[in-house]
Amino acid sequence: MDFNALAELLFPETKDSPADMEARFPERDLPAGANVTRIGPSPTGFVHLGNLYNAIIGERVAHQSGGVFYLRIEDTDNKREVEGAVETVINAMNYFGVHFDEGAVVDGDNGKYGPYRQRQRKEIYHVFAKHLVQRGLAYPCFLTAEEIDAMREQQTANKENPGVYGKYAKCRDLSIDEVKANISSGKEWVLRYRGTETDEYIAVEDAIRGKVEMPRNNMDFVLLKSDGIPTYHFAHVVDDHLMRSTHVIRGEEWLSSLPMHVELFNALGWKQPIYCHTATLMKIDPETGGKRKLSKRKDPELALSYYQQEGISPDAIWEFLLTILNSNYEEWRLADQTADYRDFPYSLSKMSISGALVDLDKLRDISKDVIGRMPAEEVCAGWLKWCEEYCDEFAQLIKKYPERTVAALNVGRQAAKPRKDIETWKQACDFMSFYYDETFSIKDQWPEEVDEATRKLFFQKYLSTYDHSDDSSAWFDKVKVITDELGFAVKPKDFKKNPDQYKGSIVHITNMLRIALTGHSNAPDIHEVSHVLGEDIVRRRLEKWA
């Protein structure tokens, strides 16, 4: 076989050589030790937690080393492509604070190593496809889908590995005249890599999993599909070489493809990047109690849009994912509770290889801590930004009462043990609703220990002695006097010790006052809340029950 003639027959318009491509995409001028990483999502319109999970790894590995993090769109499967999907990916990453140094942007590319959309790199792949044909390492295959299906049935019946290899590679040794005849008759073809039948094993040092040993590839796998667009396998190898990626971060589902990728790197004479195969995102199944993979169909929390709609702070998502990604993150956070999470020395070696558990209860606890550490002004800005997109009613209230809102968010924030009432921006709308007359309502039941007559008498007495200028101590002394006058124990332990001597305790009295002012029995300090609301609102709300 004249492989040069075959290459010219298959790729007559491809004139560039591999050396031309190496010159077009030279080694990056970066400091020693700087890493180059990327994410390569498919433009399906569905951006999931796994995308962000791997993006954070890539961003940390690159930026902690003074390197480059870029976005590549892997759109080789145009049947799955959704219009506007690239913008969706970019917007989602921006929302969660993941920023790229170069790569695809909404209306094109930003960087010297593009195009960053694989379908636009067709001519580049053809240079290396032609090169492999010239060396006898790739060939055109005219097998139809029906023929391949029949072959797989036969292999299954014979208990053989399915695929095109060895005696099943029917087109591997076609003559150039047979190839010409097939093309002339209009038969479609794909370009296959010429595998080697061998019992050899390969060994790859995975940065997360350590040494991985697998049988060497012996399959005649597809490099180019019938439309000339590459498969993921070929595109990944060519792109990560020419874009000079130092690390390939991807899910463990790609481990089975590793022999093909190693084969291609070796065949093309290129240095292999460091592979980092991440653990699958898991959850505890509420029905079985066991772990299972997060499902697009069953689990709304797989979609990044879920966290945006729930109003979970991007900072909380980062901290949550860092606890999953590195086993020592929580210890680091406990040692320095005010540090920026980006100061954490992230390490690939501390990643787990077992399933990464997504626990939403833990996420919400982390979110409470994250928001609890924010200054009130920052909380207000984050909440308003979310409300402007998802809850216009509260967006308008925040803008109408900016000073009251910030003061309300400061309640309990300066205490020795600061309150952590807000866990999401969505939940903040419910929690903060009592600070605005427009959304205030009584949510909880009055204490059973306080009958209607006593309740009315309490509020009459309370309002008659209420002085908005009282400090916390003077205010509480007045509450204690009224409590005693109404036959309730001023000290809760007295009521607990002698319940028959009292109608209830001061706890029931203050809960009643708390409900009247906030609608809830569990709410922040009444004295602080009163001063945020202002005297007019306090009196108006309490007079309703006097």
C-alpha positions in Angstrom: 0.0 0.0 0.0 1.3 3.5 -0.9 0.2 5.3 2.3 1.2 8.7 0.9 -1.1 8.2 -2.1 -3.9 7.0 0.3 -3.3 10.2 2.4 -3.6 12.4 -0.6 -6.7 10.6 -1.8 -8.4 11.1 1.6 -7.1 14.6 2.4 -6.4 16.3 -0.9 -7.0 19.9 0.5 -4.8 19.4 3.6 -1.4 21.0 2.8 -0.1 21.9 6.2 2.2 19.6 8.1 2.5 18.7 11.8 5.5 21.0 11.9 3.4 23.9 10.6 0.9 23.3 13.5 3.7 23.2 16.1 4.9 26.5 14.8 1.4 28.0 14.8 0.8 26.8 18.4 4.2 27.1 20.1 5.1 26.2 23.7 3.6 28.8 26.1 6.0 31.3 27.6 5.2 30.6 31.3 7.3 30.5 34.5 8.7 27.2 35.5 6.1 25.0 37.3 3.1 26.9 35.8 0.3 24.6 34.9 -2.2 24.9 32.0 -5.6 23.5 32.5 -9.1 23.7 30.9 -12.6 22.5 31.1 -14.3 21.2 27.9 -18.0 21.1 28.3 -20.4 20.0 25.5 -22.8 22.8 24.5 -25.9 20.8 25.5 -27.5 23.7 27.5 -27.3 21.6 30.7 -24.5 22.9 33.0 -24.2 20.6 36.0 -22.4 20.5 39.3 -19.7 18.2 37.8 -18.8 21.0 35.4 -18.2 23.3 38.3 -16.5 20.7 40.4 -13.9 20.0 37.7 -13.7 23.7 36.8 -12.7 24.6 40.4 -10.0 21.9 40.3 -8.7 23.3 37.0 -8.8 26.9 38.1 -6.9 26.1 41.4 -4.3 23.9 39.7 -3.6 26.7 37.1 -3.9 29.8 39.1 -2.1 28.6 42.3 0.9 27.8 40.0 0.8 31.1 38.1 -0.5 29.3 35.0 -3.4 29.5 32.5 -7.0 28.2 32.8 -9.0 28.2 29.6 -12.4 27.2 28.2 -12.7 24.9 25.3 -16.1 23.9 23.8 -16.3 20.3 22.8 -19.0 20.5 20.2 -18.0 17.5 18.0 -21.5 16.0 18.5 -23.7 18.6 16.8 -26.8 16.5 17.3 -26.7 17.4 21.0 -25.9 21.1 20.6 -28.4 23.6 21.9 -28.5 27.2 20.7 -27.2 29.6 23.3 -25.5 26.8 25.3 -22.0 28.4 25.2 -23.4 31.6 26.7 -25.1 29.5 29.3 -21.9 27.8 30.3 -20.0 31.1 30.4 -22.7 32.9 32.5 -22.9 30.0 34.9 -19.2 30.0 35.5 -19.1 33.7 35.9 -22.0 33.5 38.5 -20.0 31.0 40.5 -16.8 33.0 40.4 -14.9 30.8 37.9 -13.0 33.0 35.5 -11.0 32.0 32.4 -7.8 33.5 31.2 -8.5 32.6 27.6 -10.8 30.4 25.5 -14.3 30.6 24.0 -16.3 33.7 24.6 -19.9 34.3 23.7 -19.2 35.8 20.3 -15.8 34.2 19.4 -12.5 33.5 21.0 -10.1 35.1 23.4 -6.5 33.8 23.1 -3.7 32.7 20.8 -4.4 29.0 20.9 -7.9 29.0 19.3 -10.3 28.4 17.7 -11.5 27.1 21.1 -14.6 25.4 19.6 -13.7 22.0 18.2 -15.9 22.1 15.2 -14.0 25.1 14.0 -10.7 23.2 14.3 -11.5 20.6 11.6 -8.6 21.5 9.3 -6.2 21.2 12.3 -7.3 17.7 13.0 -7.0 16.7 9.4 -3.3 17.6 9.4 -2.7 15.0 12.0 -5.2 12.5 10.6 -3.3 12.7 7.2 0.0 12.3 9.0 -1.2 9.1 10.7 -2.5 7.7 7.3 0.9 8.5 5.8 2.6 6.4 8.4 0.2 3.5 8.0 -1.4 4.1 11.4 -4.9 5.1 10.2 -7.2 3.9 7.4 -10.7 4.6 5.9 -13.4 2.3 7.1 -16.6 1.8 5.0 -18.4 -0.5 7.5 -22.1 0.5 7.8 -23.9 0.9 11.1 -25.9 -2.3 10.2 -22.7 -4.2 9.6 -21.2 -3.1 12.9 -24.4 -4.1 14.7 -24.3 -7.6 13.1 -20.6 -7.9 14.0 -21.4 -7.0 17.7 -24.1 -9.6 17.8 -21.7 -12.2 16.5 -19.0 -11.2 19.0 -21.5 -11.3 21.9 -22.6 -14.8 20.8 -18.9 -15.9 20.7 -18.3 -14.2 24.1 -15.7 -12.0 22.5 -14.9 -8.3 23.2 -17.2 -6.1 21.1 -15.6 -3.7 18.6 -13.6 -3.3 15.4 -10.2 -5.1 15.7 -8.2 -8.0 14.3 -10.3 -10.2 12.0 -13.3 -7.9 12.4 -11.4 -4.9 11.0 -12.7 -5.7 7.5 -11.4 -2.5 5.8 -8.0 -2.4 7.4 -6.2 -3.9 4.4 -8.2 -2.6 1.4 -6.2 -1.8 -1.6 -6.0 1.8 -2.8 -8.1 0.8 -5.8 -10.8 -0.6 -3.5 -10.8 2.6 -1.4 -11.1 4.7 -4.6 -14.0 2.5 -5.8 -15.9 2.8 -2.5 -15.4 6.6 -2.5 -16.5 6.9 -6.1 -19.7 4.9 -5.4 -20.6 7.4 -2.7 -19.9 5.2 0.3 -19.4 7.1 3.6 -16.3 6.4 5.5 -14.8 7.1 8.9 -11.1 7.2 9.7 -9.9 4.5 12.1 -6.7 4.1 14.1 -4.9 0.9 13.3 -4.8 -0.9 16.6 -2.2 -3.6 17.6 -3.2 -7.0 18.9 -1.1 -7.4 22.1 -1.2 -8.6 25.6 0.8 -5.6 26.8 -0.3 -3.3 29.7 0.1 0.4 30.0 0.9 2.3 33.2 -0.2 5.9 33.8 0.6 7.9 36.9 -2.7 9.6 37.6 -2.3 12.7 39.9 -5.3 11.7 41.9 -5.4 7.9 41.7 -1.7 7.1 41.6 -0.5 4.4 39.3 -3.2 3.1 36.9 -2.5 -0.1 34.9 -4.7 -1.2 32.0 -4.4 -3.4 28.9 -2.9 -1.5 26.0 -5.4 -0.5 23.3 -6.0 -3.0 20.5 -9.1 -1.5 19.0 -9.4 0.2 15.6 -11.2 3.1 17.2 -12.6 6.0 15.2 -10.5 9.2 14.8 -12.7 11.1 12.3 -16.5 10.6 11.8 -18.0 10.6 8.3 -18.5 14.4 8.4 -14.7 14.8 9.0 -15.3 16.0 12.5 -13.1 14.1 15.1 -14.3 11.9 17.9 -13.6 13.1 21.5 -10.6 10.7 21.7 -8.8 12.3 18.7 -9.8 15.9 19.4 -8.7 15.7 23.1 -5.2 14.5 22.2 -4.7 17.0 19.4 -6.1 19.9 21.3 -4.5 19.3 24.7 -1.1 19.0 22.9 -1.5 22.1 20.8 -3.1 24.2 23.5 -0.2 23.0 25.8 -2.4 21.6 28.6 -0.2 20.2 31.4 -3.1 18.6 33.2 -6.3 16.9 31.9 -9.0 17.0 34.6 -12.0 14.9 33.9 -14.5 12.4 35.4 -13.5 8.8 36.2 -15.9 7.7 33.5 -13.1 8.5 31.0 -10.7 6.0 32.6 -11.8 3.2 30.2 -10.8 5.5 27.3 -7.3 6.1 28.7 -5.6 3.3 26.6 -6.8 5.0 23.4 -5.5 8.4 24.4 -2.1 7.0 25.6 -1.8 5.2 22.2 -2.4 8.4 20.3 0.1 10.4 22.3 2.7 7.8 21.8 1.9 7.4 18.1 2.2 11.1 17.5 5.4 11.4 19.6 3.9 13.9 22.1 4.5 14.2 25.8 1.4 13.0 27.7 -0.3 15.5 30.0 -0.8 14.6 33.6 -4.2 12.9 33.9 -6.5 13.6 36.9 -9.6 11.4 37.0 -12.0 12.8 39.5 -14.5 10.9 41.7 -18.1 10.6 40.6 -20.5 12.9 42.5 -22.8 10.8 44.7 -25.7 11.3 47.1 -27.5 9.2 49.7 -30.6 7.7 48.1 -33.5 8.6 50.4 -35.3 5.4 49.5 -32.4 2.9 49.9 -30.1 4.7 52.3 -27.2 3.8 50.0 -24.9 5.9 47.9 -25.7 6.4 44.2 -24.6 8.6 41.4 -26.4 12.0 41.0 -29.0 11.7 38.3 -30.1 14.4 35.8 -33.5 12.8 35.8 -34.0 12.3 39.6 -31.9 15.0 41.3 -32.5 18.7 40.7 -29.4 19.5 42.6 -27.2 18.2 39.8 -28.0 21.2 37.7 -26.1 24.4 38.5 -29.3 26.3 37.9 -30.8 24.7 41.0 -28.2 26.5 43.2 -28.8 29.8 41.4 -32.6 29.5 41.8 -32.3 28.6 45.4 -30.1 31.6 46.0 -27.1 29.7 47.5 -24.2 32.0 47.6 -21.4 31.2 45.1 -18.9 31.5 48.0 -20.8 28.8 49.9 -20.7 26.5 46.8 -16.9 27.0 46.6 -16.4 26.2 50.2 -18.7 23.2 50.1 -16.9 21.8 47.0 -13.5 22.4 48.6 -14.6 20.3 51.5 -15.3 17.5 49.0 -12.2 18.1 47.0 -9.6 18.2 49.7 -9.8 16.2 53.0 -7.9 18.9 55.0 -10.1 21.9 53.9 -12.4 21.8 57.0 -9.4 21.7 59.3 -7.8 24.6 57.5 -11.1 26.6 57.7 -11.4 26.0 61.5 -7.8 27.2 62.0 -8.5 30.5 60.1 -12.2 31.4 59.9 -11.7 34.8 58.3 -9.3 33.7 55.5 -10.4 33.8 51.8 -11.0 30.3 50.6 -8.8 31.0 47.6 -5.9 31.1 50.1 -6.3 27.5 50.8 -3.4 25.4 49.4 -5.4 23.1 47.2 -3.7 19.8 46.4 -4.5 17.1 43.8 -2.9 14.5 46.1 -5.5 15.1 48.8 -8.4 14.2 46.6 -10.5 11.1 47.3 -10.9 8.4 44.7 -14.1 7.2 46.1 -17.5 8.8 45.3 -17.7 12.5 46.3 -20.8 12.8 48.5 -23.1 15.8 47.8 -24.9 16.5 51.1 -27.3 19.4 50.8 -27.8 19.7 54.6 -24.0 20.2 54.9 -24.1 22.7 52.1 -26.8 24.7 53.9 -24.8 24.7 57.1 -21.7 25.9 55.3 -23.8 28.6 53.6 -25.0 29.8 57.0 -21.4 30.1 58.1 -20.3 31.9 54.9 -23.2 34.4 55.1 -22.7 34.8 58.8 -19.1 35.9 58.2 -20.1 38.5 55.6 -20.5 42.2 56.6 -24.2 43.2 56.5 -23.6 45.5 53.5 -22.2 42.5 51.6 -25.1 40.3 52.5 -27.5 43.1 51.4 -25.8 43.4 48.1 -25.8 39.7 47.4 -29.4 39.3 48.4 -30.5 42.3 46.3 -28.6 40.9 43.3 -30.4 37.6 43.6 -33.8 39.2 44.2 -33.5 41.4 41.1 -33.5 38.2 39.0 -35.7 35.9 41.1 -37.9 37.9 43.4 -38.9 41.4 42.3 -41.1 42.0 45.4 -38.1 41.9 47.8 -35.8 43.7 45.4 -38.2 46.6 45.5 -38.4 46.5 49.4 -34.6 46.4 49.7 -34.3 49.4 47.5 -37.2 51.2 49.3 -35.8 50.6 52.8 -32.0 50.3 52.3 -30.9 51.6 55.8 -33.5 49.4 57.6 -32.4 46.4 55.6 -28.8 46.8 56.5 -29.7 47.4 60.1 -31.8 44.3 60.2 -29.0 42.2 58.7 -26.7 43.5 61.4 -29.0 42.3 64.2 -27.1 39.7 66.3 -24.1 39.9 63.9 -21.8 41.5 66.4 -22.6 39.1 69.3 -20.0 36.8 70.9 -21.8 34.0 69.1 -23.2 35.7 66.0 -26.6 34.6 64.7 -26.7 32.6 61.5 -30.3 33.1 60.4 -29.8 33.2 56.7 -28.7 30.2 54.6 -29.8 31.2 51.1 -31.1 34.3 49.4 -34.4 32.6 48.8 -34.8 31.7 52.5 -33.7 35.3 53.4 -37.0 36.5 51.8 -38.9 34.5 54.3 -36.7 35.3 57.3 -36.5 39.0 56.6 -40.2 39.5 55.7 -41.2 40.7 59.2 -39.0 43.8 58.8 -41.4 45.2 56.2 -45.1 45.9 56.8 -45.7 44.9 53.2 -44.8 41.3 53.9 -45.3 41.0 57.7 -47.7 38.4 59.0 -48.2 36.2 62.1 -46.8 32.8 61.3 -46.6 31.0 64.6 -49.2 30.1 67.2 -49.5 32.1 70.5 -48.2 30.3 73.5 -50.9 28.2 75.1 -49.9 29.4 78.5 -51.1 32.9 77.7 -54.9 33.3 77.2 -56.5 36.0 75.2 -57.4 38.2 78.2 -53.9 38.0 79.6 -52.4 38.7 76.2 -54.5 41.8 75.8 -53.6 43.0 79.3 -49.9 42.4 78.7 -49.8 44.5 75.6 -51.7 47.3 77.3 -49.2 47.4 80.2 -46.2 47.0 77.8 -47.3 50.0 75.6 -48.1 52.2 78.6 -44.5 51.8 79.9 -42.7 51.5 76.6 -39.9 54.0 76.0 -38.2 53.6 72.7 -35.0 55.2 74.2 -34.6 52.6 76.9 -31.4 50.5 76.7 -31.7 46.8 76.7 -31.4 46.5 80.5 -34.0 49.1 81.3 -36.4 47.6 78.7 -36.0 44.1 80.1 -36.5 45.3 83.7 -40.0 46.6 82.6 -40.8 43.3 80.9 -39.9 41.4 84.1 -42.2 43.7 86.2 -45.2 43.1 83.9 -44.4 39.4 83.9 -44.6 39.2 87.7 -47.8 41.3 87.8 -49.5 38.9 85.5 -48.6 35.8 87.6 -45.8 34.4 85.4 -42.4 33.3 86.8 -39.7 35.9 86.1 -37.1 33.1 86.3 -37.9 30.1 84.1 -36.3 27.7 86.6 -38.9 28.8 89.2 -41.7 27.8 86.9 -40.1 24.5 86.1 -39.6 23.8 89.8 -43.1 24.9 90.9 -45.4 24.9 87.8 -48.6 25.0 89.9 -47.6 28.4 91.4 -47.4 30.2 88.0 -49.4 30.6 84.8 -46.2 30.2 82.9 -42.8 31.9 82.7 -41.2 34.9 81.2 -40.3 32.7 78.2 -44.0 32.5 77.3 -44.3 36.3 77.7 -41.3 37.2 75.6 -42.4 34.6 72.9 -45.8 36.3 72.7 -44.1 39.6 72.3 -41.7 38.2 69.7 -44.6 36.7 67.7 -46.5 40.1 67.8 -43.4 41.9 66.5 -42.0 39.4 64.1 -44.6 36.7 63.5 -42.3 34.0 64.8 -41.5 32.6 68.2 -37.9 32.0 67.1 -36.6 35.4 66.1 -33.7 37.7 66.9 -33.4 39.8 70.1 -36.6 41.8 70.6 -34.9 44.9 71.8 -32.7 45.1 68.7 -35.5 44.2 66.4 -37.7 47.0 67.9 -35.0 49.6 67.2 -34.6 48.4 63.6 -38.4 48.6 63.0 -38.7 52.0 64.7 -41.2 53.2 67.4 -44.1 53.8 65.0 -44.1 50.3 63.6 -43.6 48.7 67.0 -46.5 50.5 68.5 -48.7 49.9 65.5 -48.1 46.2 65.6 -48.6 45.8 69.3 -51.7 48.1 69.5 -53.5 45.5 67.3 -53.5 43.1 70.3 -54.0 45.6 73.2 
